[in-house]
Amino acid sequence: MKLLNISKQILIGFMQDLNSAWWAEITTNKPRCVYYFGPFQTSAEAKAAYPGYIEDLNSEGAQGIIVVIKRCKPDILTMCEEGQLIK
């Protein structure tokens, strides 16, 4: 019975992921922040859009930029370490 419940939870999680939109998760080291841009219907749409976000972050002086395209449901679109200043 326990195995059945675990299998059921895994299947539910998988189905929820399939229904999630695509987002561009952009992390910067300076300031230390995580930004979510989206939602997009496809990963291709997210990949096509993120260079514009990178350009904006570069113009604001952000450094150490990392981009990950993934399916998720972010609750908060911008998260920064306490004490970090955002222009």
Number of C-alpha atoms within 10 A of each C-alpha: 6 7 8 9 10 11 12 12 12 12 12 11 11 11 11 13 15 11 11 15 18 24 26 24 22 20 22 17 12 14 19 19 18 19 18 21 18 17 18 17 13 14 17 11 16 22 16 9 15 20 12 10 14 16 12 12 15 13 9 11 11 20 14 11 17 12 17 14 19 16 21 18 17 15 7 9 12 14 12 16 10 8 8 11 10 10 7
